[in-house]
Amino acid sequence: MKIIELKSGSMRVSISNLGARILGWQTLVNGSYRPIVLQYNNEGDYLSDRFYLGSIVGPYANRIKNGRVNIKEDKVLHLNCNEGLNHLHGGKNAIDKQTWQIVYSSQSAVLLELVIQDMWNGYPGALELKAEYTLENQQLRLRLSAQSEKDTVVGMSAHSYFNLNGTNSHRNGLEQWLSTSATHVNTTDMYGLPNRPAQPIRHTQYDYSTRQLLAQQKGAEVLDNNFIFSNPHSETILESFDRDLKLSVSSDYPAMQIYTGGHLREPFYKNQSVCIEPQFGPDMPNCKTHPLGLLPANTLQQHTINYTVTTD
């Protein structure tokens, strides 16, 4: 496993070529560096990681029902199912487990590339994926791109677990403040799939239109839902308990999955940190009214995720 360290005046971010993942992220708070993403103590543990820790997930992030995608009237993809009947985050041994090629790297940027072969985990291809991290001042920008030789489905995301109190602190992930400009949410069935059309968040347990302490919000300990933006300003903000550190996550994706780590287990613990994953959403390639994530052959798909950290 190769590691590239990006540095700015106030942040240090370590990127690995295994899964193009963020291994570590430290930011300067009150004169000392605070670790803000969950990580393993030993590098070797990433080889058997079950939690997608810090990785790029995909080729399609989130769940696809029965692993089936109707990409054309006469063509159905059958993707590898790795969560019961669901296809989740690309299937078994997906791109989070692959060794990406480092195309270039510097103190402020790294570009990684992965080519997966035709019909790998059911994805038509060959499929060329790229992830470029750029660190400038207090912002980490992630550019994701994909192109395939055949019609396919793609929608990558990033899966870091954030605890702005410090992952070495005594406070868990629910002791953070959350707010979002999202207007709607997908409620889900027992399989994590949408069980009805997206619902407005206002005056529900999913109402984070104003800042809420997760620990005091109903259902926050099992939160694993897709929040949808109906305006161009897609931003979700996470703040430490003392509100001395703030993370803004914005993107050009139409939605973000917010997951409070309810499935974390040893060597971690439940709700230790929180994921904010910009993406298309669960089973969206099969949405009858507005399918998302379908990628025609020889067409470039590009998305940008911005992580901006500020201190008070």
Helices and strands as residue ranges (DSSP letters): E 3-7, E 11-16, E 22-29, E 32-35, G 43-48, E 56-57, E 63-64, G 65-67, E 68-72, E 75-78, E 87-88, G 95-97, E 101-105, E 109-116, E 127-136, E 139-148, E 152-153, E 157-158, E 161-162, E 176-180, E 184-186, E 199-200, E 212-213, G 214-216, G 220-222, E 224-228, E 235-240, E 245-251, E 255-259, E 274-279, G 284-286, E 294-295, E 301-311
